[in-house]
């Protein structure tokens, strides 16, 4: 069992039969979906809300019931990954391009359990480029205002084509190098017209589970 699998396997211990579960996006969250599918095969009744079309497709293939967010009044536990995690459990997310739906689902959840390999832990956020989801209209002007905050910017592409999010937007990756004040930066970015949201998740995680290469895990709670 590798680090990602170990973190995902531990997170499933907090899921109970009958819960409504948020399913994150990415390589670590993928394993959480696989382990939840095993519970469903054992007879558990779980309802899931997916944070991306990709995750929804995988979950359905695994036999998990997936519903839209607006059909439930809350989510019991959301399990998702992260690209960076600091000592205050603040996160950078969005490497997979699903940051907007991930943040909406996290906001609707009573608990957010973040799972990742131990290598995602950092003292200061920012080495990983911060993804910012923007509407296509005037995106170059939006990118200019983002750059004015002290970063270099690059429009995300995939297979040499424009990357389009599930909500039909673009992603601008912002290279800050260091983000010592994530709460302040999250608000400053979201105040820019054209920005839909950004990948800073400040004080949203209730638990962080880090998997190690030897299969052990480290658990942190707020």
C-alpha atoms as one frame of an Amber mdcrd trajectory, in Angstrom:
protein
   0.000   0.000   0.000   1.528   3.313  -1.088   1.211   6.696   0.651  -1.905
   7.792  -1.250  -3.652   4.477  -0.669  -2.782   4.510   3.034  -4.256   7.994
   3.523  -7.422   7.107   1.621  -7.880   3.831   3.488  -7.605   5.605   6.842
 -10.153   8.231   5.828 -12.760   5.585   5.083 -12.738   4.635   8.780 -14.696
   7.838   9.439 -17.455   6.991   6.966 -20.553   5.262   8.342 -23.338   3.354
   6.609 -26.076   5.713   5.425 -23.897   8.821   5.122 -23.893  11.390   2.347
 -20.287  11.639   1.186 -18.434  14.194  -0.897 -16.042  12.651  -3.413 -12.977
  14.673  -4.304 -10.992  14.772  -7.522  -7.449  13.587  -8.180  -5.149  10.619
  -7.770  -5.485  10.321  -3.984  -9.251  10.858  -3.912  -9.469   8.130  -6.565
  -8.450   5.584  -3.947 -11.097   6.814  -1.530 -13.701   6.128  -4.206 -12.330
   2.619  -4.674 -12.467   1.845  -0.947 -15.974   3.294  -0.635 -17.036   1.071
  -3.522 -15.925  -1.945  -1.477 -18.262  -0.818   1.342 -21.146  -0.507  -1.113
 -20.494  -4.038  -2.350 -20.723  -5.162   1.289 -24.236  -3.702   1.459 -23.669
  -0.171   2.697 -26.168   2.486   1.615 -24.084   5.508   0.655 -25.055   8.597
  -1.307 -22.286  10.581  -2.958 -21.832  14.050  -4.411 -18.942  14.255  -6.868
 -16.695  17.280  -7.293 -16.064  16.642 -10.984 -17.490  14.842 -13.986 -14.419
  12.593 -13.929 -15.027  11.514 -10.318 -18.747  11.013 -10.988 -17.939   8.705
 -13.891 -15.534   6.616 -11.784 -17.984   6.418  -8.868 -20.866   5.290 -11.057
 -18.668   2.624 -12.651 -17.905   1.405  -9.120 -21.597   1.099  -8.247 -21.803
   4.161  -5.978 -25.022   6.201  -6.048 -24.192   9.746  -7.163 -26.622  12.653
  -6.829 -26.427  16.370  -7.547 -25.580  18.674  -4.664 -28.932  20.452  -4.773
 -30.809  17.228  -4.022 -29.304  17.045  -0.499 -29.351  19.628   2.290 -25.866
  18.779   3.542 -22.917  16.421   3.122 -21.750  14.495   6.179 -18.097  14.073
   5.218 -16.201  15.301   2.167 -12.994  13.424   1.323 -10.622  15.244  -1.000
  -6.955  15.615  -1.807  -4.638  18.640  -1.879  -1.588  19.878  -3.758  -0.070
  21.588  -0.716  -0.895  21.577   3.004   0.695  23.908   5.540   1.066  23.469
   9.306  -2.221  25.348   9.888  -4.074  22.897   7.620  -4.542  25.531   4.926
  -4.501  24.099   1.420  -3.692  24.748  -2.195  -6.040  22.742  -4.416  -7.002
  22.683  -8.061  -4.152  20.846  -9.733  -6.806  18.613 -11.276  -8.863  21.573
 -12.399 -11.876  21.015 -10.120 -11.251  23.700  -7.493 -14.589  25.505  -7.901
 -16.797  22.462  -7.404 -14.430  21.179  -4.710 -14.859  24.403  -2.734 -18.653
  24.410  -3.171 -18.889  20.807  -1.969 -16.520  21.496   0.938 -18.668  24.460
   2.001 -21.749  22.209   2.058 -20.000  19.572   4.180 -20.009  19.173   7.945
 -16.470  17.807   7.781 -13.691  18.006   5.202 -11.112  15.230   5.475  -8.063
  15.973   3.347  -5.962  13.021   2.244  -2.520  13.226   0.675   0.967  11.830
   0.657   3.327  13.208   3.288   5.259  14.963   0.503   2.390  17.470   0.139
   3.136  19.016   3.529   4.956  22.366   3.381   5.900  25.110   5.833   4.623
  27.864   3.539   2.158  27.492   0.680   3.012  28.752  -2.786   5.674  26.600
  -4.384   2.875  24.776  -6.217   1.255  27.202  -8.679  -2.044  28.528  -7.303
  -4.920  27.732  -9.693  -7.440  30.524 -10.249 -10.650  29.809 -12.166 -11.721
  32.729 -14.371 -14.477  33.322 -16.884 -13.266  33.330 -20.513 -14.458  36.895
 -21.198 -11.539  39.267 -20.769  -9.330  36.618 -19.217  -6.130  38.406 -20.266
  -7.181  41.493 -18.320  -7.988  39.278 -15.353  -4.557  37.660 -15.659  -2.975
  41.105 -15.628  -4.680  41.995 -12.361  -3.579  38.681 -10.871   0.018  39.379
 -11.906  -0.209  42.738 -10.130  -0.533  40.796  -6.869   3.068  39.635  -7.279
   2.995  36.448  -9.339   3.745  35.226 -12.814   0.774  33.731 -14.611   0.194
  31.020 -17.197  -3.040  29.958 -18.863  -3.562  26.256 -18.306  -3.582  24.030
 -21.360  -4.042  20.310 -21.843  -2.770  18.432 -24.890  -1.846  21.835 -26.373
  -5.471  22.973 -26.172  -7.154  25.389 -23.774  -8.098  23.620 -20.529 -11.819
  24.071 -19.883 -13.249  23.351 -16.430 -16.472  21.413 -15.874 -18.163  24.798
 -15.426 -16.873  26.091 -18.762 -14.178  28.391 -17.415 -10.412  28.828 -17.822
  -7.721  28.292 -15.206  -4.834  30.690 -14.725  -1.983  29.176 -12.714  -0.327
  31.798 -10.532   3.309  31.289  -9.518   3.799  33.161  -6.237   6.692  31.136
  -4.851   5.471  31.758  -1.301   2.066  32.600   0.167   2.702  33.618   3.800
  -0.811  35.073   4.279  -3.225  32.718   2.476  -6.414  34.156   4.018  -5.617
  37.655   2.812  -4.572  36.480  -0.647  -7.697  34.335  -1.061  -9.887  37.402
  -0.553  -7.751  39.732  -2.694  -7.882  37.320  -5.623 -11.618  36.756  -5.332
 -12.196  40.535  -5.360 -10.836  40.741  -8.916 -13.652  40.961 -11.505 -13.589
  37.897 -13.755 -12.310  35.579 -11.040 -14.772  32.835 -10.117 -12.709  31.377
  -7.260  -9.185  30.278  -6.411  -7.489  27.185  -5.028  -6.711  28.511  -1.550
  -8.737  26.606   1.033  -8.220  28.485   4.304  -9.469  26.969   7.570 -11.784
  24.591   5.727 -10.187  21.216   6.493 -11.332  19.622   9.754  -8.849  16.745
   9.453  -5.723  16.040   7.424  -4.486  12.480   6.888  -1.006  12.154   5.416
   0.132   8.790   4.112   3.779   7.736   4.244   5.695   5.490   1.862   5.875
   2.721   4.485   2.072   2.549   4.635   1.682   4.393   7.953  -0.375   7.568
   8.346  -0.212  10.820  10.309  -3.516  12.410  11.336  -4.026  16.074  12.209
  -7.229  17.736  13.403  -8.191  21.366  13.791
